[in-house]
Every structure is written in structure tokens, then in C-alpha cells.
Amino acid sequence: MTTEREQQFLELLKKEVKPALGCTEPIAVSLAVSKASEQIKQLGEDTTMLKVEVSANILKNGMGVGVPGTGMVGLHIAAALGVTCGRSEYKLEVLKDIDNTSLELAKKMVKEGNVTISLSPSSKKLFISAFAYSSNHESNVIIEDNHDNISEIYLDGKRIVQQKKSGYDSHDNHSNTNLKGILDYKLTLDSIYQFSLSVPFKEIEFILDSAKLNKALANEGLENNYGLRVGKTINNGHYTEVFGNGLLSYSMALTAAASDARMAGSTLPAMSNSGSGNQGITVTMPVIAFAEKLGSSQESLARALVLSHLVAIHIKGYLGKLSALCGCVIASTGAACGIVYLKNGNFEQMGCAIKNMIGNITGMVCDGAKVGCALKVASGVSSAVQSAMLALDGICISENDGIIEKDIEKTIMNLGKIGSIGMEKTDQMILDIMVSK
């Protein structure tokens, strides 16, 4: 029997840890378009033209990333596929029915200039407004705050659906909404630690699905030549004298390989965390690598994964879904905690691992979703393993250093302030550079 507080944790995990096929920014565009196109189809007509307005962060993260099963990148093809094969009931796996026919139809739609992508005036970090047109009708679907949160639907100018706002867009707007944002769960590292150790195993056994999905993606990246082949190269026996043959290199290789495959358009889904597939990969794969090498039980792996996922979700609550701070900083910090647990570390050592991470790679910028993300993922994993091992050896960065404070929660909040407020101008400058190339 689980307590009410345990039920809250389980609710949050199931809300924030879910399968996603492809990078979630273009996939969210596909989802909005598919829902809009379905409204047109219900009237017996076909969608012939699309106009999609997106927030700056959606544009940034959708420009250079591979769309699954296409060999192509960008929001135009993602939007067109929302018409030709998208099914909104699949949520973040909206394109899983893609085939050659639907791909060719989508390419034709783009080539003929019937797909327009533009920057939305919305101030939200995560915002998509998709307009689908037929000969006689117009449909508009809005996604905001969460990648799969369809908040409004209009048909021929009349609003037919309006959902309550989700409250997930930024660190400071959650209290003005009717639905729970991450901060409303009042997470702390201590509460996460206590839950992860005490909740009945059968209640968290579902989290092992994240290990299954993301390990399959890692194997795909190790076996094939995706993207920059970061993981495959690290795993190459010819470079053992450079990368070594231990847990560090194995963790980096597995995680980067999964990112290589995902960002280059693999048709395998990832188990995401906080709306990000790469974050889901980085939260899980280093923990899986350690569990494999240490011979950990399935229960130990599940508890470590719960720790890792929840720490990342906790930190993400102060940042919002999209920010100028690279998500692998947050995800690899969660992984560091999972590693500490698997190595029989305690609560204080987990706090030290988080402080070591925040004192190390805070400030790594997000310059859009792309194949190069695998490099950043590898760097994050390297820092996670380093931070965990130092913490286990009693080494902890001091509160005299930079943004680190004695209190772990204040330290986490400081990271959130930097990523959500301090780096806003950085985010705009990155976008300006990207769209001017």
C-alpha cells in the first residue's frame, strides 16, 4: 500500500517519463499539425496547406535535427508528415506509422511551398500554433508549455476546445495555474532519496521500461553509423589506449551512441524525461552502464533510475521545459546520483555529487538540437562519473566556490536562476546567430 506522498511521486514520474519518437521539438510540431489536419479530415476534406508559428526555442531546437525515418532535418518536413502520416493519439510517437508513401507525399507538400514555418510573437518558451487549410475550412491547434499539451483547438475561427494551462513553461508561473507544475510537487533531494529507497519495488518496476527503450537506442548507435558516431568511436577497441576500457568509457559510449542514433533520425523511440529524449537518454544510460558492470539487481537498477529521473525533474522545475542551458547538465546530474546509489553511497554523498556537477559544467549552452548533441552528452556523462566518484571519496566542492551554497536546495535554485533568467540574452543571441547563417 503506497502513501499519498508516494502516489504524488509516482504521478510525477508517469507524467514526465514517457516514450518519444524523434527529437521532441519537431515531433511536437508534427503533433500539432496532425491534430489540426484531423479536424479538417472530419469534415471530409484534405489539408492542402500549412502555416505553423513556433516560439524561438522550438525553432532553435528544430532547425538541424533529424526527423525519424526521413533522412531529412527541420520543421518543414516534420510539419508535412503530421498531415500525411501523423496520428495525434500517439502523442510524442505521432510519426510511428511513417512509410515511403507518406514520406513522398510530405516531400511533395514541402517542395510545392505549401508548408510555412515562422517565428511566433509568443513570449512562451514552448509554443506552437499550427494552421491547417483545405479548400473550404481552416483549423488551428495550439500546443504550449508541454510538448504534448494541446491547449486550444479552433475550427473555422471558432474555438472548440480549451484546456487549462499546464503551468510547465517556466520556473515562476506555476502558481497561477490550475494544473500542477513540477514545483507544486515540492520536491527536495531528501524527499526524492527517501521515496526512491522506500517505495515498494512493484510500484516503480515500470521505470525499467526506460532502460529497455534507451538501451535499444544505444545498441542501434553502437552498431550503425549515425550522426558523428561519437559513441561508436569511444567504444572502438582501436582507441582503448586513449579512452580506456572501464566504466567511464562504457558509460560515455552507451549514452552518446543513443544520442547519435536519436538525433540522426533513428526510428526507435527514446524514453524521455521532462519532454526531452536526450535528457531521458542521459538520465538513464550511465546508470544502466554501472548497473551492468556492477551486476546490480533489477530492483537496485529501478531505484537508481527513479533517483536519477526525479533529480533531473526536480532541477528542471526551476528551468522550464526549454532554456539556454543544455539539458545534459541537468540529466547528467541526475545520473550522478543514480551512480552514487549503485555504489552504495549515502544521501550526503549524493548532495556532494550534485554540487560537484553544478560547480563543473553549469553554463554549457544549448545551441539547438542536432547530431552534435552527442558530444555534449558524452561530456556530461564524463562529468557525472567524475563527480560521483569524488563524492564517494568524500570530496565535495565548497560553498565558498561560485554559485555553490551549503544548502543543496539553494544550490539547485541557483542553477535554475542562471539557466532560466541569467541566460535569456544568451538564448536570443544563439538564435540570432543560427538564423543568420
C-alpha positions in Angstrom: 0.0 0.0 0.0 1.5 3.3 -1.0 1.1 6.5 0.9 -0.4 9.7 -0.6 3.0 11.3 -0.9 4.3 8.2 -2.7 1.4 8.4 -5.1 2.4 12.0 -5.9 5.9 10.9 -6.8 4.5 8.1 -9.0 2.1 10.5 -10.7 5.0 12.9 -11.5 7.2 10.1 -12.8 4.5 8.9 -15.1 3.8 12.4 -16.3 7.4 13.3 -17.1 8.9 10.0 -18.2 7.3 8.9 -21.5 8.2 7.5 -24.9 9.1 9.9 -27.7 10.0 9.1 -31.3 12.4 11.6 -32.6 13.5 15.0 -31.1 10.6 16.3 -29.2 10.6 19.8 -30.7 9.9 18.8 -34.4 7.7 16.0 -33.0 5.6 18.5 -31.1 5.1 20.4 -34.4 4.0 17.1 -36.1 1.6 16.5 -33.2 0.0 20.0 -33.5 -0.3 19.7 -37.3 -1.7 16.1 -37.1 -4.4 17.3 -34.7 -5.3 20.3 -36.9 -5.3 18.1 -40.0 -7.6 15.6 -38.3 -10.2 18.4 -37.7 -10.2 19.1 -41.5 -10.4 15.4 -42.3 -13.5 15.0 -40.1 -15.2 17.5 -42.5 -14.5 15.3 -45.5 -11.7 17.4 -46.9 -7.9 17.1 -47.2 -5.3 19.5 -45.8 -3.6 21.3 -48.7 -1.6 24.0 -46.9 0.1 24.5 -43.5 1.2 27.6 -41.6 3.0 27.0 -38.4 4.2 29.6 -35.9 6.6 28.5 -33.2 8.4 30.0 -30.3 12.1 30.8 -30.6 13.2 27.7 -28.6 11.1 25.4 -30.7 12.7 27.0 -33.9 16.2 26.7 -32.4 15.7 23.0 -31.5 14.0 22.0 -34.7 16.3 23.5 -37.3 19.1 21.0 -37.6 17.8 17.7 -36.1 16.9 14.6 -38.0 13.3 13.6 -38.3 12.8 9.8 -37.9 12.7 7.7 -41.0 13.3 10.6 -43.4 17.0 11.2 -43.7 16.0 14.9 -43.5 16.2 17.6 -40.9 13.9 20.5 -39.9 10.4 21.6 -39.0 9.1 21.8 -42.6 9.2 18.0 -43.2 8.1 17.3 -39.6 5.0 19.5 -40.2 4.2 17.9 -43.5 4.4 14.4 -42.0 1.9 15.5 -39.4 -0.6 15.6 -42.4 0.5 12.6 -44.3 1.0 10.0 -41.6 0.6 11.7 -38.2 -1.9 10.3 -35.6 -2.4 12.6 -32.6 -3.5 9.8 -30.3 0.1 8.5 -30.4 1.2 11.7 -28.7 5.0 12.0 -28.9 5.2 8.9 -31.1 2.9 10.7 -33.6 5.0 9.7 -36.6 5.4 6.0 -35.8 3.2 5.0 -38.9 5.6 6.7 -41.3 6.2 4.8 -44.6 7.6 5.6 -48.0 4.3 6.7 -49.4 3.6 9.2 -46.6 7.2 10.5 -46.8 7.0 11.1 -50.6 3.7 13.0 -50.1 5.2 15.1 -47.3 8.2 15.9 -49.5 5.9 17.0 -52.3 4.0 19.2 -50.0 7.2 20.9 -48.8 8.6 21.2 -52.4 5.4 22.9 -53.7 5.7 25.6 -51.0 2.6 24.5 -49.0 4.4 24.5 -45.7 5.3 27.7 -44.0 7.2 27.9 -40.7 7.5 31.3 -38.9 8.5 32.7 -35.5 5.6 33.3 -33.1 5.3 36.5 -31.2 4.5 34.5 -28.1 6.8 35.0 -25.1 6.5 31.4 -24.0 9.5 29.2 -24.3 7.4 26.3 -25.7 4.6 27.4 -28.0 3.3 26.1 -31.3 0.3 27.3 -33.3 -0.4 25.1 -36.3 -2.9 26.2 -39.0 -4.2 23.6 -41.5 -6.2 24.7 -44.6 -8.4 22.9 -47.1 -10.5 24.4 -49.9 -13.2 25.4 -47.6 -12.0 25.1 -44.0 -9.3 26.2 -41.6 -8.2 24.5 -38.4 -5.8 25.9 -35.7 -4.2 23.9 -32.9 -2.1 25.3 -30.1 0.5 23.4 -28.1 2.1 25.2 -25.2 4.1 24.6 -22.0 4.5 20.9 -22.6 5.4 19.1 -25.8 2.2 17.2 -25.9 -0.1 19.7 -24.2 -2.8 20.6 -26.8 -4.4 23.6 -25.1 -6.7 25.1 -27.7 -8.4 23.9 -31.0 -10.2 26.2 -33.4 -12.3 25.2 -36.4 -13.2 28.0 -39.0 -12.3 30.6 -36.4 -14.5 29.1 -33.6 -12.8 27.7 -30.5 -14.0 24.1 -30.0 -11.5 23.0 -27.3 -9.8 24.9 -24.5 -7.7 23.1 -21.8 -6.5 24.5 -18.6 -2.9 25.8 -18.8 -0.3 23.3 -17.6 2.0 25.5 -15.7 5.2 23.9 -17.0 6.5 26.7 -19.2 8.8 28.5 -16.7 10.1 28.5 -13.2 7.9 31.3 -12.0 4.5 30.9 -13.5 3.3 27.6 -11.9 1.4 29.2 -9.0 -1.0 31.0 -11.4 -2.4 27.8 -13.0 -4.9 25.2 -12.1 -2.8 22.2 -13.1 0.3 21.0 -11.3 3.7 22.2 -12.4 6.8 20.5 -11.2 7.4 23.0 -8.3 3.9 22.3 -7.0 5.1 18.8 -6.0 7.5 20.5 -3.5 10.4 18.1 -4.3 13.6 18.1 -2.4 16.7 15.9 -2.7 15.9 14.4 0.7 12.3 13.6 -0.2 13.4 12.1 -3.5 16.1 10.0 -1.7 13.6 8.7 0.9 11.0 7.9 -1.7 13.4 6.1 -4.0 14.7 3.9 -1.2 11.4 3.1 0.5 8.7 2.8 -2.2 7.7 -0.8 -2.9 9.6 -2.2 -5.9 6.4 -3.3 -7.7 5.2 0.3 -7.8 8.3 1.5 -9.6 9.0 -1.5 -11.8 7.6 0.4 -14.8 10.7 2.6 -14.8 12.7 -0.3 -16.1 10.9 0.4 -19.5 13.2 3.5 -19.7 16.2 1.1 -19.5 14.8 -1.2 -22.2 14.0 1.6 -24.7 17.1 3.6 -24.3 19.5 0.6 -24.3 17.9 -0.5 -27.6 18.7 3.0 -28.9 22.2 2.8 -27.6 22.8 -0.5 -29.3 21.4 1.0 -32.5 24.0 3.8 -32.3 26.9 1.4 -31.5 26.1 -0.9 -34.4 25.4 1.7 -37.1 26.9 4.9 -38.4 24.6 7.6 -37.1 25.5 11.2 -36.9 29.0 12.0 -35.7 29.4 8.4 -34.4 30.6 9.7 -31.0 29.5 6.7 -29.0 30.7 4.1 -31.6 34.1 5.8 -31.8 34.6 5.9 -28.0 33.6 2.2 -28.0 36.0 1.3 -30.7 38.7 -1.1 -29.5 41.3 0.6 -31.6 41.1 3.6 -29.2 41.4 1.7 -25.9 44.7 3.3 -25.2 43.0 6.7 -25.4 39.6 6.2 -23.9 40.4 3.2 -21.7 38.2 0.2 -21.2 36.5 0.9 -18.0 33.2 2.1 -16.7 33.8 5.8 -17.6 34.3 5.0 -21.3 31.5 2.4 -21.4 29.1 4.9 -19.8 30.1 7.7 -22.3 29.9 5.3 -25.3 26.4 3.9 -24.4 24.9 7.4 -23.8 26.5 9.1 -26.7 25.6 6.3 -29.1 21.9 6.6 -28.1 22.1 10.3 -28.7 23.9 9.7 -32.1 21.0 7.5 -33.3 18.2 9.6 -32.0 19.5 12.9 -33.3 20.3 11.5 -36.7 16.7 10.2 -37.3 16.5 6.6 -35.9 13.0 5.2 -36.0 13.4 3.8 -32.5 11.8 5.7 -29.6 13.6 7.1 -26.6 12.2 7.2 -23.1 12.2 11.0 -22.5 12.5 13.0 -19.3 10.8 16.3 -18.9 9.9 16.4 -22.6 13.4 15.7 -23.8 14.6 12.5 -25.3 18.3 13.4 -24.9 17.7 14.2 -21.3 15.9 10.8 -20.9 18.9 9.1 -22.5 21.4 10.9 -20.3 19.4 10.3 -17.2 19.3 6.5 -17.8 22.3 5.2 -19.8 25.2 6.0 -17.4 23.1 4.3 -14.6 22.4 1.3 -16.8 26.1 1.0 -17.7 27.1 1.0 -14.0 24.4 -1.5 -13.1 25.5 -3.9 -15.8 29.2 -3.7 -14.8 28.4 -3.9 -11.1 26.0 -6.8 -11.5 23.2 -4.9 -9.8 19.7 -6.4 -9.3 16.7 -5.2 -11.3 15.4 -3.7 -8.1 18.6 -1.7 -7.5 18.6 -0.5 -11.1 14.9 0.6 -10.8 15.6 2.6 -7.6 18.7 4.2 -9.1 16.8 5.1 -12.2 14.0 6.6 -10.1 16.5 8.7 -8.2 18.2 9.8 -11.5 14.9 10.7 -13.2 13.5 12.6 -10.2 16.6 14.6 -9.5 16.6 15.7 -13.1 12.9 16.6 -13.0 13.4 18.5 -9.7 16.2 20.6 -11.2 14.2 21.1 -14.4 11.3 22.6 -12.4 13.4 25.7 -11.8 14.4 26.0 -15.5 11.3 25.4 -17.5 11.0 22.9 -20.4 13.3 24.8 -22.7 16.1 27.1 -21.8 19.6 28.3 -22.9 21.2 25.7 -20.6 22.0 22.4 -22.2 19.7 19.7 -20.8 22.5 17.2 -20.4 23.8 19.3 -17.5 20.6 18.6 -15.6 20.2 15.0 -16.8 23.8 14.0 -16.1 23.4 15.5 -12.6 20.6 13.1 -12.0 22.7 10.2 -13.4 25.5 11.1 -10.9 23.0 10.5 -8.1 22.0 7.1 -9.6 25.6 6.1 -9.8 26.2 7.1 -6.2 23.3 4.9 -5.1 24.5 1.9 -7.1 27.9 2.3 -5.5 26.3 2.2 -2.0 26.6 5.9 -1.4 24.5 7.8 1.1 22.4 11.0 1.0 25.2 13.3 1.9 27.4 11.9 -1.0 24.5 12.4 -3.4 24.4 16.1 -2.4 28.1 16.3 -2.9 27.8 14.7 -6.4 25.2 17.4 -7.3 27.4 20.2 -6.0 30.4 18.8 -7.9 28.3 18.8 -11.1 26.9 22.3 -10.6 30.4 23.6 -9.8 31.7 21.9 -13.0 29.6 22.2 -16.2 27.0 24.9 -15.3 26.8 27.3 -18.3 27.0 24.7 -21.1 24.7 26.3 -23.7 22.0 24.8 -25.8 22.6 25.9 -29.4 19.8 23.8 -30.8 19.0 20.1 -31.2 21.4 18.4 -33.7 23.8 15.5 -34.2 26.4 17.4 -32.2 24.4 17.0 -29.1 26.1 13.6 -28.7 29.4 15.4 -27.9 27.8 17.4 -25.1 26.1 14.2 -23.8 29.4 12.5 -23.6 30.9 15.4 -21.8 28.0 15.4 -19.3 28.4 11.7 -18.6 32.2 12.1 -18.1 31.4 14.9 -15.5 28.7 12.7 -13.8 31.1 9.8 -13.3 33.9 12.1 -12.1 31.5 13.9 -9.7 30.1 10.7 -8.3 33.5 9.1 -7.7 34.8 12.2 -6.0 31.7 12.4 -3.8 32.1 8.8 -2.8 35.6 9.5 -1.8 34.4 12.4 0.4 35.4 15.2 -1.9 32.8 17.9 -2.2 33.1 21.4 -3.8 32.9 24.1 -1.1 30.2 26.7 -0.6 33.0 29.2 -1.0 33.1 28.3 -4.7 31.0 30.4 -7.1 27.3 29.5 -7.0 27.6 26.6 -4.6 25.9 27.0 -1.2 26.0 24.9 1.9 22.3 24.0 1.4 21.8 21.7 -1.6 18.3 23.1 -2.4 19.7 26.7 -2.6 22.4 25.4 -4.9 19.9 23.8 -7.2 17.8 27.0 -7.2 20.9 29.0 -8.1 21.4 26.8 -11.2 17.8 27.3 -12.1 18.2 31.1 -11.9 21.2 31.1 -14.1 19.6 28.9 -16.7 16.2 30.5 -16.8 16.9 34.2 -16.1 20.6 34.8 -16.4 21.0 33.2 -19.8 17.9 34.7 -21.6 20.1 37.1 -23.6 22.4 34.2 -24.5 19.4 32.3 -25.8 18.4 35.2 -28.0 22.0 35.7 -29.3 22.3 32.0 -30.1 19.1 32.1 -32.1 20.1 35.2 -34.0 23.4 33.5 -35.0 21.6 30.4 -36.1 19.0 32.0 -38.3 21.6 34.3 -39.9 23.9 31.5 -41.1 
